[in-house]
């Protein structure tokens, strides 16, 4: 893929640097572990359950649409 715009080309040079050696220390902190756990619970349990309930509540007679809404939301969680 070729980028012709100068502004896009300058952003293409940016590299994300992750310091994996610090990750264990960071996750070892109680506050950070609590935040990561809360995020996982909200994104993987509460979100899908909520969208499933809303889809069934508002689209009870339209199974194709209901299943589509549930699948699209499930894809966003992964």
C-alpha positions as CSV (number, residue, x, y, z in Angstrom):
1,X,0.0,0.0,0.0
2,X,1.5,3.3,-1.0
3,X,0.8,6.5,0.9
4,X,0.9,9.6,-1.2
5,X,0.0,12.3,1.3
6,X,2.8,13.9,3.1
7,X,0.9,14.1,6.4
8,X,0.0,10.4,6.3
9,X,3.6,9.5,5.3
10,X,5.0,11.3,8.4
11,X,2.6,9.4,10.6
12,X,3.6,6.1,9.0
13,X,7.1,6.5,10.4
14,X,5.8,6.4,14.0
15,X,6.6,3.2,15.8
16,X,4.9,2.0,18.9
17,X,7.4,0.8,21.5
18,X,6.2,-1.5,24.2
19,X,8.5,-2.1,27.2
20,X,7.5,-5.7,28.0
21,X,10.0,-5.9,30.8
22,X,8.0,-3.3,32.8
23,X,4.6,-5.0,32.1
24,X,4.9,-7.5,34.9
25,X,5.8,-4.8,37.4
26,X,3.0,-2.6,36.3
27,X,0.4,-5.4,36.5
28,X,1.8,-6.3,40.0
29,X,0.4,-3.1,41.3
30,X,-3.0,-3.6,43.0
31,X,-4.7,-0.7,41.4
32,X,-3.7,-1.6,37.9
33,X,-4.7,-5.2,38.3
34,X,-8.1,-4.1,39.6
35,X,-8.6,-1.8,36.6
36,X,-7.7,-4.6,34.1
37,X,-10.0,-7.0,35.9
38,X,-12.9,-4.6,35.8
39,X,-12.3,-3.9,32.2
40,X,-12.3,-7.6,31.3
41,X,-15.5,-8.2,33.3
42,X,-17.3,-5.2,31.7
43,X,-16.2,-6.0,28.1
44,X,-16.6,-9.8,28.2
45,X,-19.5,-10.4,30.6
46,X,-21.6,-7.3,31.1
47,X,-21.5,-5.9,27.6
48,X,-22.5,-9.1,25.8
49,X,-25.2,-9.8,28.4
50,X,-26.6,-6.3,28.1
51,X,-26.7,-6.3,24.3
52,X,-28.3,-9.7,24.2
53,X,-31.0,-8.6,26.6
54,X,-31.6,-5.4,24.6
55,X,-31.7,-7.3,21.3
56,X,-34.3,-9.7,22.7
57,X,-36.3,-6.8,24.2
58,X,-36.5,-4.7,21.1
59,X,-36.3,-7.3,18.3
60,X,-38.4,-10.2,19.6
61,X,-40.1,-10.8,16.2
62,X,-37.0,-10.3,14.0
63,X,-34.6,-13.2,14.7
64,X,-32.3,-12.3,11.8
65,X,-31.8,-8.7,13.0
66,X,-31.6,-9.8,16.6
67,X,-28.9,-12.4,15.9
68,X,-27.0,-9.9,13.7
69,X,-27.0,-7.3,16.6
70,X,-25.8,-10.0,19.0
71,X,-23.0,-11.2,16.7
72,X,-21.8,-7.7,15.8
73,X,-21.6,-6.8,19.5
74,X,-19.9,-10.1,20.2
75,X,-17.3,-9.3,17.6
76,X,-16.6,-6.0,19.2
77,X,-15.8,-7.7,22.5
78,X,-13.0,-9.9,21.0
